[in-house]
Amino acid sequence: MSMSKFENLSYLQKEGRTGFPDKRWVMVIDLSKCKNEQKCMNACQTAHHVRPEQSHIRTLKMEESANTPSYYMPKPCQQCDNPPCVAVCPVDATFKRADGIVLIDNEKCIGCRFCIAACPYSARYLNWSEPLFAEEDKDKVYNVELNIPQKKGTITKCLFSADRLREGKLPYCVSACPNGVFYFGDENEDTVKNGTTNETVQFSALLEENGGYQLMPELGTKPRVYYLPPKRK
């Protein structure tokens, strides 16, 4: 027997908040491979029905000094283990799952923007206007793991493609990149898979052998996104 719209909504919300308790998702971004093709950004925008200015993942042009070459840095939500955005949300709309993913429930979000102010990585956006596909999506059952339908006056951000993980697939950005920039996997299993080559490698060894690091670790946010430097060190 098929579920009604409201039964399906309840199921999606419950599953979305539960996640995968036996997993601890991590992402590794190899800055030496990024060529700013922005296919990761495009895939994410398409999947989540967000406007170009609201991209869940941005590619920043970086330069350490005037005497060093520039490089590109993809920057999604860092999915912090100590997320300040969750701590300041007054209505439990922003929450962290047992598998490490921080999600937003826009059925609860009141658009107060406390989470935007609290995020040190500038990874959140408010839907100031009607979402890109508001008319096409209006009759869809809300999926907290995909954050569709988007809703005016609520927050949107990177979700680690929680809906894709439920299907046993890699995140949209990871699969779309043609240059092997992204690795994604489970810290509990100590393995990550490259989205371009499909090669599975040991997570801890990848970080140790290539000087892996986190963004602004001094803040104590404990990101679950790691970076490999633009040149091997």
C-alpha positions as CSV (number, residue, x, y, z in Angstrom):
1,M,0.0,0.0,0.0
2,S,1.4,3.4,-1.0
3,M,1.9,6.1,1.7
4,S,-0.1,9.3,1.7
5,K,1.7,12.6,1.2
6,F,1.7,13.3,4.9
7,E,2.9,9.7,5.8
8,N,5.7,10.1,3.3
9,L,6.6,13.5,4.7
10,S,6.8,12.0,8.2
11,Y,9.0,9.1,6.9
12,L,11.4,11.4,5.0
13,Q,11.7,13.7,8.0
14,K,12.4,10.9,10.5
15,E,14.9,9.2,8.2
16,G,16.6,12.5,7.4
17,R,17.1,13.3,11.0
18,T,18.3,9.8,11.9
19,G,20.9,9.4,9.1
20,F,23.3,6.5,9.3
21,P,24.4,6.0,12.9
22,D,27.2,3.5,11.9
23,K,28.8,6.0,9.5
24,R,31.1,9.0,10.0
25,W,31.2,10.8,6.6
26,V,34.3,12.7,5.6
27,M,35.4,14.6,2.5
28,V,38.9,15.3,1.3
29,I,39.6,18.0,-1.3
30,D,42.9,17.9,-3.2
31,L,43.8,21.5,-4.0
32,S,46.6,20.4,-6.4
33,K,44.0,19.1,-8.8
34,C,41.4,21.8,-8.9
35,K,41.2,23.6,-12.2
36,N,38.1,25.7,-11.5
37,E,35.9,24.0,-14.0
38,Q,33.0,24.5,-11.5
39,K,31.3,21.3,-12.5
40,C,31.0,20.5,-8.8
41,M,29.1,23.8,-8.3
42,N,26.8,23.3,-11.3
43,A,25.9,19.7,-10.2
44,C,25.1,20.9,-6.8
45,Q,23.0,23.9,-7.9
46,T,21.0,21.7,-10.3
47,A,20.3,19.0,-7.7
48,H,19.2,21.4,-5.0
49,H,17.3,24.0,-7.2
50,V,19.3,27.0,-5.9
51,R,20.1,30.2,-7.7
52,P,23.7,30.8,-9.0
53,E,24.4,33.3,-6.2
54,Q,23.4,30.7,-3.6
55,S,25.9,28.0,-4.7
56,H,26.3,25.4,-1.9
57,I,30.0,25.0,-2.9
58,R,32.1,27.9,-4.0
59,T,35.5,27.8,-5.8
60,L,37.8,30.5,-4.4
61,K,40.9,31.8,-6.0
62,M,43.7,31.7,-3.4
63,E,47.2,33.1,-3.2
64,E,49.4,32.6,-0.2
65,S,51.7,35.5,-1.1
66,A,52.7,37.7,-4.0
67,N,55.6,35.3,-4.8
68,T,53.6,32.1,-4.9
69,P,51.3,30.9,-7.7
70,S,47.5,31.1,-7.2
71,Y,45.3,28.0,-6.8
72,Y,41.6,27.2,-6.5
73,M,39.9,26.0,-3.3
74,P,36.4,24.5,-3.4
75,K,34.6,25.4,-0.1
76,P,31.4,23.7,0.9
77,C,29.9,23.6,4.4
78,Q,32.5,22.0,6.6
79,Q,30.0,19.7,8.4
80,C,31.6,20.6,11.8
81,D,31.6,18.2,14.7
82,N,31.2,21.2,17.0
83,P,28.9,23.3,14.7
84,P,28.2,26.9,16.0
85,C,25.2,27.1,13.6
86,V,23.4,24.3,15.5
87,A,24.1,25.9,18.9
88,V,22.5,29.2,18.0
89,C,19.4,27.9,16.2
90,P,16.4,28.6,18.4
91,V,13.9,26.2,16.8
92,D,16.0,23.0,16.1
93,A,15.8,23.7,12.4
94,T,19.6,23.2,12.0
95,F,20.7,19.9,13.5
96,K,23.6,17.5,13.4
97,R,23.1,13.8,12.7
98,A,25.0,10.9,14.2
99,D,26.8,10.3,10.9
100,G,28.3,13.8,11.0
101,I,26.1,15.7,8.6
102,V,24.6,19.0,9.5
103,L,21.2,19.5,7.9
104,I,18.5,22.2,7.8
105,D,14.8,21.5,8.2
106,N,13.1,24.3,6.3
107,E,9.7,23.2,7.6
108,K,11.0,24.5,11.0
109,C,13.3,27.3,9.9
110,I,12.1,30.8,10.7
111,G,14.8,32.7,8.8
112,C,16.3,34.4,11.8
113,R,19.8,34.1,10.3
114,F,21.5,33.4,13.6
115,C,23.2,30.4,11.9
116,I,24.5,32.6,9.1
117,A,26.1,35.0,11.7
118,A,27.5,32.1,13.6
119,C,29.1,30.2,10.7
120,P,32.8,31.1,10.4
121,Y,33.0,29.6,6.9
122,S,30.3,31.7,5.2
123,A,28.6,28.5,4.0
124,R,24.9,29.5,4.5
125,Y,22.5,31.5,2.4
126,L,19.0,32.8,2.9
127,N,16.3,32.4,0.3
128,W,15.5,36.1,0.1
129,S,13.3,35.6,-2.9
130,E,11.1,32.8,-4.3
131,P,13.3,29.8,-5.1
132,L,14.3,29.0,-8.6
133,F,11.7,26.3,-9.2
134,A,9.1,27.3,-6.7
135,E,6.2,26.7,-9.1
136,E,7.4,23.3,-10.3
137,D,8.3,22.1,-6.8
138,K,5.3,23.4,-4.9
139,D,3.4,20.0,-4.8
140,K,6.5,17.9,-3.9
141,V,6.8,16.3,-0.5
142,Y,9.6,18.0,1.4
143,N,12.8,16.0,1.6
144,V,15.1,17.2,4.4
145,E,18.0,15.3,2.9
146,L,17.7,17.1,-0.4
147,N,16.2,20.4,1.0
148,I,13.6,20.5,-1.8
149,P,11.2,22.2,-2.2
150,Q,13.3,25.2,-1.3
151,K,11.3,27.8,0.6
152,K,11.4,31.6,0.6
153,G,12.7,33.0,4.0
154,T,14.6,29.8,4.9
155,I,18.3,28.8,4.9
156,T,20.0,26.7,2.4
157,K,23.5,25.1,2.3
158,C,25.6,22.1,1.4
159,L,24.1,18.9,2.7
160,F,26.9,16.4,1.9
161,S,24.4,15.1,-0.7
162,A,22.6,13.2,2.1
163,D,20.0,12.0,-0.4
164,R,22.6,10.5,-2.6
165,L,24.2,8.7,0.3
166,R,20.9,7.0,1.0
167,E,21.1,5.6,-2.5
168,G,24.6,4.3,-2.0
169,K,26.0,6.9,-4.3
170,L,28.8,9.6,-4.0
171,P,27.8,13.2,-3.5
172,Y,26.8,15.3,-6.6
173,C,30.0,17.4,-6.4
174,V,32.2,14.4,-6.0
175,S,30.8,12.6,-9.0
176,A,30.7,15.6,-11.2
177,C,34.4,16.7,-10.9
178,P,36.4,15.5,-13.9
179,N,39.8,16.1,-12.3
180,G,39.9,13.8,-9.2
181,V,39.7,16.7,-6.7
182,F,37.2,15.1,-4.3
183,Y,37.4,12.0,-2.1
184,F,34.5,10.9,0.0
185,G,33.9,8.1,2.5
186,D,33.5,6.8,6.0
187,E,36.0,7.6,8.7
188,N,34.8,4.6,10.7
189,E,36.0,2.4,7.9
190,D,39.1,4.6,7.3
191,T,38.4,4.6,3.6
192,V,37.5,7.3,1.0
193,K,36.8,6.9,-2.7
194,N,37.9,9.3,-5.4
195,G,35.0,10.6,-7.4
196,T,36.8,10.6,-10.8
197,T,38.9,7.4,-10.7
198,N,36.7,5.4,-8.3
199,E,39.9,4.4,-6.5
200,T,39.4,3.6,-2.8
201,V,42.2,4.6,-0.5
202,Q,42.9,4.7,3.2
203,F,41.6,8.0,4.7
204,S,44.2,8.4,7.4
205,A,47.1,7.5,5.1
206,L,45.9,10.0,2.5
207,L,46.0,12.8,5.0
208,E,49.3,11.8,6.6
209,E,51.2,11.3,3.4
210,N,50.0,14.5,1.8
211,G,49.9,17.0,4.6
212,G,46.1,17.0,5.0
213,Y,44.6,19.8,7.1
214,Q,41.3,21.4,8.2
215,L,40.2,25.0,7.7
216,M,40.7,27.2,10.8
217,P,41.1,24.4,13.3
218,E,41.9,27.0,16.0
219,L,38.2,27.8,16.2
220,G,37.4,24.4,17.6
221,T,34.6,23.7,15.1
222,K,36.2,20.3,14.2
223,P,35.4,20.2,10.4
224,R,34.7,17.0,8.6
225,V,36.1,18.4,5.4
226,Y,39.9,18.0,4.9
227,Y,42.2,19.6,2.4
228,L,45.4,18.4,0.7
229,P,47.7,21.4,0.0
230,P,48.1,22.8,-3.6
231,K,51.6,21.4,-3.7
232,R,52.6,18.2,-2.1
233,K,54.4,18.8,1.3
